[in-house]
Amino acid sequence: MRAIGECRLYGIIDLGYVEVSDVTRVAEQMIEGSVDLIQLRGKEKSVDELAGFAARLHEITARSLTPLIVNDHAEIAREIPAEGVHVGQEDDSIELARRKAHRQVLVGKSTHSIEQALAAQREGADYIGFGPIFATPTKPDYAPIGLADISRVHAEVSIPIFCIGGINIDNLQSVIDAGAKRVVMVSALIKAHSIVDYARCVTDMLA
């Protein structure tokens, strides 16, 4: 599998945006567009439903050595050979997520400040999401943190940092100029006229 440190573009297949019938196609297009890392997120879906989606997705992602990350529910990684789990500030601890998976998996954590980023690193996270950088409909309850702390978090945190939140191809250069090396895209990528072309353009900018 691709190492987390080599990943630059992190795509999230959010079932709030993607029709159930479209999940496979979206994953295939992300991979064709050179998305490095794919997460399955479905806040309104049951664990059993998500496990079913994860099983189908992993058949696709494994062929291209693209790590598949499951959002929130570490127990899914016990049944499905997903490469990792992602947790939020209000979710399981890193240690508990690993215990639930019953095996060695990547565990990433969402952070919304320098302090949370440092805490996640101390806790043993393999990577962090840092944001939301800009306002985003995916996380309407979180105030955007802006660009100012991107360079500082990269100076103080040594694990891979993926900037997230409202990032799209129009504002990506400002995020890169602020010091970002890796980004997460959700709605901008999923809703693109061509996911393949959009992802390739982003990966070129991040190269």
N, CA and C of each residue as an Amber inpcrd file, in Angstrom:
protein
   621
   0.8260000  -1.1970000   0.0000000   0.0000000   0.0000000   0.0000000
   0.8690000   1.2590000   0.0000000   0.3360000   2.3180000  -0.5730000
   1.0270000   3.6080000  -0.5660000   1.2020000   4.0920000   0.8670000
   2.3910000   4.5280000   1.2140000   2.6580000   5.0160000   2.5680000
   1.9790000   6.3580000   2.7850000   1.5190000   6.5910000   4.0050000
   0.7930000   7.8270000   4.2990000   1.6540000   9.0650000   4.0250000
   2.9480000   8.9550000   4.2680000   3.8280000  10.0940000   4.0420000
   3.9800000  10.4630000   2.5780000   3.6360000   9.5370000   1.6890000
   3.7270000   9.7920000   0.2520000   2.4400000  10.3810000  -0.3150000
   1.3940000  10.4180000   0.4890000   0.0770000  10.8590000   0.0100000
  -0.0310000  12.3870000   0.0310000  -0.6330000  12.9250000  -1.0020000
  -0.8250000  14.3730000  -1.1040000  -2.3080000  14.7620000  -1.2000000
  -3.0480000  14.0600000  -2.0410000  -4.4720000  14.3780000  -2.2190000
  -5.3190000  13.2830000  -1.6010000  -6.1470000  13.6910000  -0.6580000
  -7.0040000  12.7900000   0.1380000  -8.4390000  13.0750000  -0.2900000
  -9.0730000  12.0870000  -0.8850000 -10.4590000  12.2580000  -1.3140000
 -11.4140000  11.5760000  -0.3490000 -12.5220000  12.2340000  -0.0610000
 -13.5320000  11.6390000   0.8110000 -14.8020000  11.3590000   0.0070000
 -15.2190000  10.1040000   0.0380000 -16.4970000   9.7290000  -0.5640000
 -17.5440000   9.8740000   0.5390000 -18.2030000  11.0080000   0.5390000
 -19.1960000  11.3330000   1.5630000 -20.5730000  10.9440000   1.0380000
 -21.2210000  10.0110000   1.7290000 -22.5060000   9.5090000   1.2560000
 -23.6210000  10.5280000   1.3960000 -23.3060000  11.6880000   1.9810000
 -24.2440000  12.7990000   1.9550000 -24.2640000  13.4920000   0.6010000
 -23.2040000  13.2730000  -0.1830000 -23.0850000  13.8870000  -1.5120000
 -23.1770000  12.8700000  -2.6420000 -22.8100000  11.6340000  -2.3520000
 -22.7180000  10.6100000  -3.3980000 -23.8790000   9.6350000  -3.2690000
 -24.5940000   9.4320000  -4.3540000 -25.6680000   8.4480000  -4.3580000
 -25.0790000   7.0500000  -4.1510000 -25.8380000   6.2150000  -3.4710000
 -25.3930000   4.8500000  -3.1900000 -24.9820000   4.1280000  -4.4810000
 -25.7440000   4.3500000  -5.5230000 -25.4710000   3.6690000  -6.7870000
 -24.2160000   4.1900000  -7.4760000 -23.6910000   5.3130000  -6.9880000
 -22.5740000   5.9860000  -7.6520000 -21.2420000   5.8020000  -6.9300000
 -21.2530000   5.1260000  -5.7920000 -20.0510000   5.0340000  -4.9530000
 -18.8850000   4.3930000  -5.7050000 -19.1510000   3.2980000  -6.3840000
 -18.0840000   2.5920000  -7.0940000 -17.4900000   3.4560000  -8.1950000
 -18.3520000   4.1090000  -8.9620000 -17.8670000   4.9540000 -10.0610000
 -17.0010000   6.0900000  -9.5300000 -17.4450000   6.7420000  -8.4670000
 -16.6820000   7.8530000  -7.8920000 -15.3060000   7.3710000  -7.4380000
 -15.2560000   6.2240000  -6.7760000 -13.9670000   5.6840000  -6.3190000
 -13.0470000   5.3950000  -7.5040000 -13.5840000   4.7970000  -8.5430000
 -12.7710000   4.4710000  -9.7100000 -12.2270000   5.7400000 -10.3720000
 -13.0590000   6.7900000 -10.4220000 -12.6040000   8.0340000 -11.0430000
 -11.5700000   8.7360000 -10.1720000 -11.7430000   8.6780000  -8.8570000
 -10.7270000   9.2550000  -7.9680000  -9.3820000   8.5700000  -8.1950000
  -9.4010000   7.2600000  -8.2760000  -8.1620000   6.5110000  -8.4680000
  -7.5490000   6.8280000  -9.8290000  -8.3630000   6.9060000 -10.8610000
  -7.8540000   7.2480000 -12.1930000  -7.2340000   8.6390000 -12.1940000
  -7.7760000   9.5250000 -11.3680000  -7.2510000  10.8790000 -11.2760000
  -6.0640000  11.0260000 -10.3390000  -5.5880000   9.9060000  -9.7940000
  -4.4050000   9.8640000  -8.9200000  -4.6450000  10.4080000  -7.5180000
  -5.8650000  10.2880000  -7.0260000  -6.1000000  10.5440000  -5.6040000
  -5.3100000   9.4960000  -4.8190000  -4.5950000   9.9400000  -3.7820000
  -3.6610000   9.0600000  -3.0810000  -4.2910000   8.2320000  -1.9660000
  -5.3880000   8.7160000  -1.4310000  -5.9520000   8.1650000  -0.1960000
  -7.4500000   8.4190000  -0.2560000  -8.2670000   7.4260000   0.0630000
  -9.7200000   7.5790000  -0.0340000 -10.3650000   7.2120000   1.3040000
 -11.2680000   8.0680000   1.7340000 -12.0300000   7.8070000   2.9590000
 -13.5070000   7.6090000   2.6100000 -14.1200000   6.6610000   3.2990000
 -15.5680000   6.4650000   3.2070000 -16.2160000   7.0950000   4.4260000
 -17.1360000   8.0220000   4.1760000 -17.8330000   8.6900000   5.2810000
 -19.3340000   8.6600000   5.0170000 -20.0940000   8.2370000   6.0270000
 -21.5520000   8.2010000   5.8860000 -22.1940000   8.4030000   7.2330000
 -22.3350000   9.6400000   7.6360000 -22.8140000   9.9700000   8.9800000
 -24.2210000   9.4460000   9.2500000 -25.0090000   9.2970000   8.1970000
 -26.3990000   8.8630000   8.3750000 -26.5930000   7.3700000   8.1240000
 -25.5190000   6.6580000   7.8590000 -25.6130000   5.2290000   7.5430000
 -25.2730000   4.3850000   8.7720000 -25.8440000   3.2010000   8.8220000
 -25.5430000   2.2740000   9.9220000 -24.1590000   1.6650000   9.7180000
 -23.6270000   1.0870000  10.7820000 -22.3250000   0.4260000  10.6980000
 -22.3710000  -0.7120000   9.6770000 -23.4640000  -1.4650000   9.6660000
 -23.5860000  -2.5750000   8.7140000 -23.6010000  -2.0720000   7.2690000
 -24.3280000  -0.9890000   7.0380000 -24.3570000  -0.4220000   5.6880000
 -22.9670000   0.0400000   5.2680000 -22.2820000   0.7330000   6.1690000
 -20.9510000   1.2300000   5.8560000 -19.9780000   0.0890000   5.6080000
 -20.1150000  -0.9880000   6.3680000 -19.2440000  -2.1480000   6.1620000
 -19.4380000  -2.7330000   4.7620000 -20.6800000  -2.7420000   4.3200000
 -20.9550000  -3.2400000   2.9740000 -20.3170000  -2.3780000   1.8980000
 -20.4460000  -1.0610000   2.0530000 -19.8000000  -0.1460000   1.1080000
 -18.2880000  -0.3050000   1.1610000 -17.7450000  -0.4020000   2.3710000
 -16.2940000  -0.5190000   2.5340000 -15.7580000  -1.7800000   1.8620000
 -16.4990000  -2.8710000   1.9710000 -16.0590000  -4.1210000   1.3430000
 -15.9650000  -3.9650000  -0.1730000 -16.9830000  -3.3320000  -0.7680000
 -16.9640000  -3.1310000  -2.2160000 -15.8640000  -2.1600000  -2.6260000
 -15.7060000  -1.1010000  -1.8490000 -14.6810000  -0.1130000  -2.1790000
 -13.2850000  -0.6960000  -2.0660000 -13.0760000  -1.5370000  -1.0500000
 -11.7250000  -2.0620000  -0.8590000 -11.2850000  -2.9540000  -2.0150000
 -12.2230000  -3.6240000  -2.6460000 -11.8800000  -4.4200000  -3.8210000
 -11.2920000  -3.5350000  -4.9170000 -11.7930000  -2.3010000  -5.0000000
 -11.3310000  -1.3510000  -6.0180000 -10.0190000  -0.6950000  -5.5930000
  -9.9780000  -0.1940000  -4.3590000  -8.7980000   0.5500000  -3.9130000
  -7.5690000  -0.3480000  -3.7940000  -7.7610000  -1.5950000  -3.3980000
  -6.6230000  -2.4990000  -3.2120000  -5.8870000  -2.7570000  -4.5230000
  -6.6170000  -2.7480000  -5.6310000  -5.9840000  -3.0100000  -6.9310000
  -4.9640000  -1.9330000  -7.2920000  -5.1860000  -0.7100000  -6.8140000
  -4.2690000   0.3880000  -7.1360000  -3.3650000   0.7500000  -5.9570000
  -3.3920000  -0.0870000  -4.9120000  -2.5920000   0.1520000  -3.7000000
  -2.9380000   1.4850000  -3.0430000  -4.2110000   1.8910000  -3.1790000
  -4.6970000   3.1220000  -2.5740000  -5.2910000   2.7980000  -1.2080000
  -4.7580000   3.3580000  -0.1230000  -5.3150000   3.0620000   1.1960000
  -6.7720000   3.5140000   1.3070000  -7.5910000   2.6770000   1.9330000
  -8.9800000   3.0120000   2.2120000  -9.1240000   3.2640000   3.7090000
  -9.6830000   4.4180000   4.0400000  -9.8930000   4.8260000   5.4230000
 -11.3900000   4.8440000   5.7070000 -11.7850000   4.3050000   6.8330000
 -13.1930000   4.3100000   7.2490000 -13.3790000   5.3820000   8.3130000
 -14.3870000   6.2040000   8.1460000 -14.6380000   7.2800000   9.1010000
 -15.4030000   6.7640000  10.3250000 -14.9320000   7.1330000  11.4930000
 -15.6170000   6.9320000  12.7800000 -15.6100000   5.5010000  13.3310000
 -16.0070000   4.5380000  12.5240000 -16.3400000   3.2140000  13.0550000
 -15.1760000   2.2370000  12.8930000 -14.2990000   2.1990000  13.8940000
 -13.1110000   1.3520000  13.8060000 -13.4550000  -0.1260000  13.7250000
 -14.6120000  -0.5060000  14.2670000 -14.9760000  -1.9220000  14.2490000
 -15.1490000  -2.4590000  12.8250000 -15.4090000  -1.5710000  11.8620000
 -15.5270000  -2.0130000  10.4690000 -14.1990000  -2.5940000   9.9900000
 -13.0950000  -2.0280000  10.4810000 -11.7680000  -2.5030000  10.0680000
 -11.4550000  -3.8820000  10.6260000 -12.2750000  -4.3690000  11.5420000
 -12.1270000  -5.7350000  12.0370000 -12.6770000  -6.7250000  11.0140000
 -13.7030000  -6.2930000  10.2610000 -14.3610000  -7.1760000   9.3010000
 -13.8210000  -7.0010000   7.8860000 -13.4460000  -5.7710000   7.5570000
 -13.0170000  -5.4130000   6.2070000 -11.5470000  -5.0050000   6.2620000
 -10.7110000  -5.4340000   5.3310000  -9.2910000  -5.1170000   5.4160000
  -8.9460000  -3.6850000   5.0010000  -9.7470000  -2.7280000   5.4590000
  -9.4350000  -1.3190000   5.2140000  -8.1060000  -0.9850000   5.8850000
  -7.3990000  -0.0340000   5.3040000  -6.0600000   0.2810000   5.8160000
  -6.0780000   1.2060000   7.0180000  -7.2080000   1.8900000   7.2510000
  -7.2010000   2.8170000   8.3750000  -8.5730000   3.2760000   8.8040000
  -8.5530000   4.0790000   9.8590000  -9.7510000   4.6290000  10.4870000
  -9.4800000   6.1040000  10.7580000 -10.5100000   6.9100000  10.6310000
 -10.3780000   8.3310000  10.9650000 -11.3760000   8.6870000  12.0600000
 -10.9040000   9.3800000  13.0840000 -11.7630000   9.7580000  14.2060000
 -11.7550000  11.2760000  14.3900000 -12.8540000  11.7710000  14.9440000
 -12.9690000  13.1900000  15.2570000 -12.6510000  13.4500000  16.7140000
 -12.7430000  14.7050000  17.0890000 -12.4440000  15.0920000  18.4690000
 -13.4140000  14.4590000  19.4660000 -14.6290000  14.1990000  19.0380000
 -15.6410000  13.6360000  19.9370000 -15.7790000  12.1250000  19.8000000
 -14.9340000  11.5180000  18.9760000 -15.0450000  10.0800000  18.7240000
 -14.0830000   9.2890000  19.6180000 -13.8760000   8.0300000  19.2700000
 -12.9670000   7.1740000  20.0310000 -11.5600000   7.7600000  20.0860000
 -10.8420000   7.4200000  21.1430000  -9.4300000   7.7760000  21.2120000
  -8.6600000   6.9560000  20.1770000  -7.4430000   7.3920000  19.8900000
  -6.5890000   6.6450000  18.9570000  -6.3960000   5.2130000  19.4590000
  -6.1050000   5.0740000  20.7310000  -5.8590000   3.7500000  21.3140000
  -7.0880000   2.8580000  21.2020000  -8.2680000   3.4110000  21.5050000
  -9.4900000   2.6120000  21.4410000  -9.8010000   2.2130000  20.0080000
  -9.5790000   3.1130000  19.0710000  -9.8120000   2.7890000  17.6580000
  -8.9450000   1.6100000  17.2320000  -7.6910000   1.6040000  17.6670000
  -6.8070000   0.4930000  17.3070000  -7.2680000  -0.8120000  17.9620000
  -7.7340000  -0.7050000  19.1920000  -8.2190000  -1.9150000  19.8700000
  -9.4490000  -2.4700000  19.1660000 -10.3500000  -1.5940000  18.7640000
 -11.5650000  -2.0470000  18.0740000 -11.2450000  -2.7070000  16.7340000
 -10.2100000  -2.2210000  16.0680000  -9.8360000  -2.7890000  14.7690000
  -9.2200000  -4.1790000  14.9140000  -8.6770000  -4.4830000  16.0840000
  -8.0720000  -5.7930000  16.3570000  -6.8460000  -6.0640000  15.4950000
  -6.2620000  -5.0320000  14.9210000  -5.0550000  -5.2110000  14.1140000
  -4.4060000  -3.8450000  13.9250000  -3.2170000  -3.8640000  13.3440000
  -2.5030000  -2.6090000  13.1230000  -3.1160000  -1.8730000  11.9330000
  -3.6750000  -0.7110000  12.1770000  -4.2380000   0.1180000  11.1040000
  -3.7640000   1.5490000  11.2940000  -3.8160000   2.3130000  10.2080000
  -3.5920000   3.7500000  10.3170000  -4.7490000   4.3600000  11.0980000
  -4.4520000   5.3230000  11.9560000  -5.5170000   6.0730000  12.6060000
  -5.2100000   7.5630000  12.4630000  -6.1330000   8.2650000  11.8210000
  -6.0140000   9.7090000  11.6680000  -7.0120000  10.4150000  12.5610000
  -6.7420000  11.6770000  12.8480000  -7.6270000  12.4290000  13.7430000
  -7.8770000  13.8310000  13.2060000  -9.1230000  14.2780000  13.3130000
  -9.4730000  15.6490000  12.9470000  -9.0170000  16.6040000  14.0370000
  -8.3890000  17.7100000  13.6350000  -7.9630000  18.7320000  14.5950000
  -8.3530000  20.1050000  14.0700000  -8.6240000  21.0030000  15.0090000
  -9.1340000  22.3170000  14.6310000  -8.3020000  23.4660000  15.2130000
  -7.1520000  23.1270000  15.7650000  -6.2590000  24.1360000  16.3400000
  -4.8720000  23.5360000  16.4690000  -3.8820000  24.3950000  16.6880000
  -2.5190000  23.9200000  16.9210000  -2.4910000  22.9920000  18.1340000
  -3.1970000  23.3800000  19.1840000  -3.2010000  22.5980000  20.4210000
  -3.7470000  21.1930000  20.1790000  -4.8520000  21.0980000  19.4460000
  -5.4180000  19.7800000  19.1430000  -4.4850000  18.9700000  18.2430000
  -3.8140000  19.6370000  17.3220000  -2.8720000  18.9460000  16.4390000
  -1.7280000  18.3310000  17.2420000  -1.1730000  19.0920000  18.1620000
  -0.0860000  18.5940000  19.0070000  -0.5760000  17.4570000  19.9040000
  -1.7990000  17.5940000  20.4240000  -2.3670000  16.5470000  21.2810000
  -2.5630000  15.2560000  20.4960000  -3.0270000  15.3610000  19.2500000
  -3.2260000  14.1660000  18.4220000  -1.9010000  13.4700000  18.1450000
  -0.8550000  14.2540000  17.9210000   0.4700000  13.6680000  17.6990000
   0.9420000  12.9330000  18.9550000   0.7610000  13.5520000  20.1060000
   1.1600000  12.9000000  21.3590000   0.3600000  11.6230000  21.6050000
  -0.8870000  11.6440000  21.1510000  -1.7810000  10.4980000  21.3600000
  -1.4120000   9.3160000  20.4630000  -0.6160000   9.5700000  19.4380000
  -0.1790000   8.4880000  18.5640000  -0.8580000   8.4320000  17.2100000
  -1.5090000   9.5280000  16.7880000  -2.1390000   9.5450000  15.4700000
  -1.0820000   9.3520000  14.3810000  -1.4710000   8.6780000  13.3080000
  -0.5710000   8.5000000  12.1700000  -0.5710000   9.7130000  11.2530000
  -1.6680000  10.4670000  11.2670000  -1.7720000  11.7120000  10.5020000
  -2.8940000  12.5270000  11.1130000  -2.9700000  13.7920000  10.7420000
  -4.1000000  14.6170000  11.1880000  -4.7460000  15.3310000  10.0080000
  -6.0340000  15.6010000  10.1750000  -6.7150000  16.5810000   9.3520000
  -6.6710000  17.8960000  10.1150000  -6.3990000  18.9980000   9.4200000
  -6.2750000  20.2980000  10.0830000  -7.2030000  21.2980000   9.3980000
  -8.1970000  21.7810000  10.1420000  -9.1500000  22.7110000   9.5430000
 -10.4010000  22.8550000  10.4050000 -11.4950000  23.3560000   9.8460000
 -11.6460000  23.7080000   8.4350000 -10.9190000  25.0130000   8.0930000
 -10.1710000  24.9800000   7.0140000  -9.4360000  26.1660000   6.5710000
 -10.4190000  27.2460000   6.1240000 -11.3960000  26.8600000   5.3320000
 -12.4520000  27.7660000   4.8700000 -13.8080000  27.2230000   5.3310000
 -14.8280000  28.0430000   5.2500000 -16.1800000  27.5910000   5.5750000
 -16.5630000  26.4480000   4.6390000 -17.2550000  25.4560000   5.1930000
 -17.6250000  24.2910000   4.3940000 -18.9840000  23.7660000   4.8130000
 -19.8340000  23.4150000   3.8320000 -21.1480000  22.8410000   4.1670000
 -21.0330000  21.4680000   4.8220000 -19.8820000  20.8110000   4.6600000
 -19.6910000  19.4930000   5.2600000 -19.6140000  19.5870000   6.7840000
 -19.0530000  20.7090000   7.2760000 -18.9110000  20.9170000   8.7230000
 -19.4370000  22.3060000   9.0860000 -20.7540000  22.5190000   8.9600000
 -21.2980000  23.8670000   9.1580000 -21.1650000  24.3920000  10.5850000
 -20.9700000  23.5010000  11.5490000 -20.8800000  23.9340000  12.9480000
 -19.4910000  24.4380000  13.3330000 -18.5220000  24.2510000  12.4570000
 -17.1500000  24.6560000  12.7770000 -16.8040000  25.9720000  12.0840000
 -16.3120000  26.9270000  12.8550000 -15.8610000  28.1850000  12.2700000
 -14.5360000  27.9470000  11.5490000 -14.3550000  28.5180000  10.3620000
 -13.0920000  28.3140000   9.6540000 -11.9210000  28.9100000  10.4290000
 -10.7820000  28.2210000  10.3860000  -9.6140000  28.6990000  11.1260000
  -8.6870000  29.5290000  10.2550000  -8.9090000  29.5290000   8.9440000
  -8.1110000  30.3690000   8.0610000  -6.7370000  29.7960000   7.7620000
  -5.9270000  30.6260000   7.1110000  -4.6280000  30.1920000   6.5990000
  -3.4770000  30.4200000   7.5670000  -3.7000000  31.2560000   8.5710000
  -2.5850000  31.7760000   9.3740000  -1.7810000  30.7090000  10.0910000
  -2.4270000  29.6370000  10.5610000  -1.7250000  28.6390000  11.3730000
  -1.1440000  27.4710000  10.5720000  -1.3000000  27.5060000   9.2520000
  -0.8210000  26.3710000   8.4500000   0.6910000  26.2190000   8.5540000
   1.4280000  27.3000000   8.4170000   2.8900000  27.1870000   8.4890000
   3.3270000  26.7740000   9.8850000   2.6480000  27.2900000  10.9120000
   3.0370000  26.9590000  12.2820000   2.7850000  25.4870000  12.5910000
   1.6430000  24.9680000  12.1740000   1.3540000  23.5670000  12.4800000
   2.3610000  22.6550000  11.7750000   2.8100000  23.0370000  10.5880000
   3.8120000  22.2420000   9.8890000   5.1790000  22.3300000  10.5780000
   5.4280000  23.4310000  11.2440000   6.7020000  23.5810000  11.9650000
   6.7060000  22.7910000  13.2680000   5.5230000  22.6260000  13.8810000
   5.4570000  22.0360000  15.2150000   5.0110000  20.5800000  15.2400000
   4.3960000  20.1180000  14.1700000   3.8670000  18.7450000  14.1180000
   4.6340000  17.9700000  13.0510000   5.1150000  16.7870000  13.4100000
   5.9830000  16.0440000  12.4910000   5.2540000  14.9620000  11.6960000
   4.0380000  14.5640000  12.1220000   3.2880000  13.5750000  11.3530000
   2.6180000  14.2630000  10.1580000   2.2000000  13.5020000   9.1320000
   1.5620000  14.1220000   7.9690000   0.3170000  14.9320000   8.3400000
   0.2030000  16.1090000   7.7360000  -0.8960000  17.0490000   7.9980000
  -1.6690000  17.2560000   6.7010000  -2.9610000  16.9850000   6.7450000
  -3.8350000  17.2010000   5.5900000  -4.7620000  18.3710000   5.9000000
  -4.5750000  19.4760000   5.1980000  -5.4710000  20.6190000   5.3940000
  -6.8200000  20.3070000   4.7550000  -7.8780000  20.6930000   5.4440000
  -9.2300000  20.3130000   5.0270000 -10.1970000  21.4590000   5.2740000
 -11.2640000  21.4710000   4.5210000 -12.3470000  22.4150000   4.7820000
 -12.4980000  23.4730000   3.7160000 -13.4340000  23.2690000   2.7970000
 -13.7430000  24.2770000   1.7930000 -12.6590000  24.4860000   0.7590000
 -11.7180000  23.5570000   0.6720000 -10.6100000  23.7170000  -0.2870000
 -11.0680000  23.2610000  -1.6650000 -10.7930000  24.0980000  -2.6520000
 -11.1240000  23.7720000  -4.0350000 -10.0120000  24.2690000  -4.9430000
 -10.1660000  24.0420000  -6.2150000  -9.0810000  24.3600000  -7.1450000
  -8.8300000  25.8640000  -7.2450000  -9.8460000  26.6670000  -6.8960000
  -9.6900000  28.1150000  -6.9850000  -8.9060000  28.6960000  -5.8100000
  -9.0220000  28.0780000  -4.6400000  -8.2930000  28.6120000  -3.4830000
  -7.0990000  27.7500000  -3.0800000  -6.8580000  26.6640000  -3.8060000
  -5.7950000  25.7350000  -3.4260000  -4.4270000  26.4020000  -3.3880000
  -4.1340000  27.2730000  -4.3520000  -2.8060000  27.8900000  -4.3840000
  -2.5430000  28.7120000  -3.1290000  -3.5810000  29.3630000  -2.6070000
  -3.3960000  30.1470000  -1.3760000  -3.0840000  29.2400000  -0.1950000
  -3.6550000  28.0300000  -0.2020000  -3.3990000  27.0550000   0.8660000
  -1.9600000  26.5360000   0.7570000  -1.5320000  26.2590000  -0.4590000
  -0.1540000  25.8170000  -0.6920000   0.8320000  26.9150000  -0.3080000
   0.5280000  28.1460000  -0.7090000   1.4130000  29.2690000  -0.3940000
   1.5280000  29.4880000   1.1130000   0.4750000  29.1010000   1.8560000
   0.4890000  29.2340000   3.3170000   1.3020000  28.1320000   3.9860000
   1.7330000  27.1310000   3.2120000   2.5930000  26.0940000   3.7580000
   2.0640000  24.6790000   3.6830000   0.8640000  24.4940000   3.1400000
   0.2840000  23.1460000   3.0810000   1.0070000  22.2740000   2.0610000
   1.1570000  21.0070000   2.4220000   1.7560000  20.0170000   1.5190000
   0.7330000  18.9760000   1.0740000  -0.3400000  18.8410000   1.8660000
  -1.3500000  17.8190000   1.6110000  -2.7290000  18.4340000   1.8590000
  -3.7110000  18.0210000   1.0790000  -5.0600000  18.5360000   1.2790000
  -6.0910000  17.4280000   1.1590000  -7.2330000  17.6870000   1.7980000
  -8.4100000  16.8360000   1.6660000  -9.4330000  17.5940000   0.8350000
 -10.0780000  16.9050000  -0.0860000 -11.1820000  17.5080000  -0.8330000
 -12.4010000  16.6020000  -0.7330000 -13.5480000  17.2530000  -0.5720000
 -14.8040000  16.5020000  -0.4640000 -15.7290000  16.9550000  -1.5870000
 -16.5630000  17.9490000  -1.3330000 -17.5930000  18.3200000  -2.3080000
 -17.0010000  18.8560000  -3.6100000 -15.9050000  19.6130000  -3.5340000
 -15.3250000  20.1750000  -4.7580000 -14.9280000  19.0610000  -5.7260000
 -14.3780000  18.0020000  -5.1910000 -13.9290000  16.8890000  -6.0250000
 -15.1100000  16.0370000  -6.4840000 -15.9950000  15.7200000  -5.5440000
 -17.1300000  14.8550000  -5.8730000 -18.0520000  15.4980000  -6.9140000
 -18.2390000  16.8150000  -6.8090000 -19.1760000  17.5140000  -7.6910000
 -18.5320000  18.0100000  -8.9870000 -17.2550000  17.7680000  -9.1490000
 -16.5670000  18.2370000 -10.3540000 -17.1720000  17.6280000 -11.6110000
 -17.1540000  18.3940000 -12.6920000 -17.6740000  17.8900000 -13.9630000
 -16.9260000  16.6230000 -14.3700000 -15.6130000  16.6310000 -14.1680000
 -14.7960000  15.4290000 -14.3720000 -13.9240000  15.2420000 -13.1410000
 -14.2490000  14.2510000 -12.3380000 -13.4560000  13.9710000 -11.1400000
 -12.0090000  13.6680000 -11.5410000 -11.8270000  12.9370000 -12.6190000
 -10.4860000  12.5540000 -13.0670000  -9.6510000  13.7870000 -13.3770000
 -10.1830000  14.6830000 -14.2050000  -9.4290000  15.8770000 -14.6030000
  -9.1870000  16.8030000 -13.4150000 -10.1880000  16.9400000 -12.5590000
 -10.0670000  17.8180000 -11.3960000  -8.9580000  17.3020000 -10.4710000
  -8.9870000  16.0070000 -10.2020000  -7.9820000  15.4190000  -9.3130000
  -6.5820000  15.5450000  -9.9150000  -6.4560000  15.3230000 -11.1970000
  -5.1360000  15.4380000 -11.8310000  -4.5910000  16.8580000 -11.7460000
  -5.4580000  17.8220000 -11.8970000  -5.0410000  19.2220000 -11.7950000
  -4.5530000  19.5200000 -10.3690000  -5.2860000  19.0300000  -9.3900000
  -4.9010000  19.2400000  -7.9880000  -3.5680000  18.5720000  -7.6760000
  -3.4040000  17.3340000  -8.1220000  -2.1470000  16.6310000  -7.8270000
  -0.9700000  17.3050000  -8.5140000  -1.1930000  17.8840000  -9.6840000
  -0.1300000  18.6400000 -10.3630000   0.2700000  19.8460000  -9.5150000
  -0.7230000  20.5320000  -8.9380000  -0.4330000  21.7110000  -8.1260000
   0.3050000  21.3390000  -6.8450000   0.0140000  20.1690000  -6.3150000
   0.6300000  19.7260000  -5.0550000   2.0030000  19.0740000  -5.2640000
   2.3300000  18.7910000  -6.5130000   3.5910000  18.0690000  -6.7940000
   4.8110000  18.8980000  -6.3920000
